[in-house]
Amino acid sequence: MGRVKSVLIAAALLAASPAAAEFAKVDSQEEFISLIQGKELRRPFVRLEVSREGEISGMGAAWAVTGNWTWQDGYFCRDLFWGGDPLGYNCQEVRAHDNRIRFTSDRGAGDSADFRLR
């Protein structure tokens, strides 16, 4: 069951996204906080809240998502759990455009996940 959950959340959180041309890199923690403060991050089957204090909470499919984050050297670094299973620590590049935000794993070299900010 844990393996199935990991595959489902990885697919939901790291699905390929449109080209990055319209997205601008978020360089600072202050800019990131101004984007996410008071907003919910949404994509199909995923709803997350990322607090300015470094907490992550929400739902992915039918399971709770929890975790913590810090801003390090221009990257959003998070330690995430889905349904109690660890998804691990990863530092991600953040880009934004209008009411959308994109996280790209492995400091911008990995898979991307786009969210709507609502």
N, C-alpha and C positions, 0 to 999 in steps of 0.2 A: 504494500500500500504506500509506503514512504517513497519508493522509487517512482510510482505512478504520479504521486503528487509533485515530486520534483520535476518530472518531465512536463507536466501540465503548466506549472508556474513558470518554468523556464520559457516555454513557448509563449505564454501570455505576456511575460515581462520583457522578453528579448526578441520579439518578432521583428523581422526586417521592416524598415520604414522608408518613406520617400527620401529623395536626395537632400543633403544638408545645406544646399545653397541658400535657402531662405532663412535658415536658423543662425542666430548669432551666438557665439560662445559666451557663456556666463563665467566671468573671471574671478568674482569675489563672493565671499560668504554673504556680504551685505546685499549684493544684487540678487543672489539666490533667495535669501529670506524675503526680500521685497516681492519676488515672484510668487512664492508659495504661501506666504502668510495669509491665514484665513481661507485658504482654498483647499479643495479636495482634488487629488490627482486621479483621473479616471481613464480607463481603457476597457474594452470588453472583458467582463468578468473580474475586473480589478478596480478597487476603490481604496485609495491610500490618503492618509494625512501625514504630513512631514512637519513636525513642530520646529520652531526656531530654537528650542532648547535641546534638540538633538534626538528626538524620539520619532519613530515610525510606527504607525498603527493602521489597521484597516482589514480588508477582506480580499482574498484572491480565490476565485471560484467560491467554494463553500467553507474555506478554512481561514482562520485568523492569520494576519501578517503582522509581525512585530519586529522591532529592531531599533538600532541606534545609528546615528550618523555624525560625522565631523567633516569639516572642510580642511583639506590639506593640500598645500601647494597648487591651488587652483582646481582641485577635484573634490567631488562629492564622494566621500568614503563611507560605506555603510556595511553593517553586519546585520544580516536579515534572517528571519525565521518564518517559515510558512507551515501552518498547522503543527507547530512545534518542531519541525525538522529544520536543521540549519541549512541555509543556502550559501553561507560563507561570507567572507569579507571581500569587498571589491571597491576599488576607487574608479569613479566614472566621470567622464567628461559630461558637462551639462551645456545644452544649447536651448535657446528659447525663440519663439516667434508667435506674436499675438497671444492667444490663450492656449498655446501648446508648449510643452517642454519635452526635451529629448535627453535621455540618459544613454551614454554609450560606454559599455563595460571596458575594463582593462585600459583605463586612461585614454579612451577614445579609439582604441585599436580593435575592440571586440564588437559584439552585437549591440544593436540599439533598440530602445523601447520608447515610443512616443505616448504621452499622456495629455489629456485635455485638462486645463485648470478651470475648476468651477467653484 
